[in-house]
């Protein structure tokens, strides 16, 4: 989900709720403690230099049971971040601490935001010898000689 998409959703949302991949929810009294721009410059295993940029939201559970982040408040936080940090319309990555800090992709299911597990991947599969798709195998019906075959209950096996 891109930054522009979350802002559109928040315009009509009644509440801001985040569902974890296991179906549980981030407590409704969470705080958005950071909105930032993360640039990752790296080289993949094939030697290609890459650059990725994401907008990072950090969610924090402060046990502040009276706190409820309203949609307009989150829009205000996002817009301030865009203005001060020069954030453009990038994909959003969400950080949330469960047993350790997890990083998630973000989606919306029509009712609440969904935190999606991120996956690692080899970005240079052709350099590593990993086929991008499984080879297609054409299956053919083997020739059978019915006069020399067994049938269930026929006693030939």
Secondary structure by P-SEA (a helix, b strand, c coil): ccaaaaaaaaccccbbbbbccccccccccccccbbbbbbbbbccccbbbbbbbbbbbbbbbcccccccccaaaaaaaaaaaaaaacccccbbbbbbbcccbbbbbbbbcccbbbbbbbbbbcccccccccccccbbbbbcccccccccccccccccc
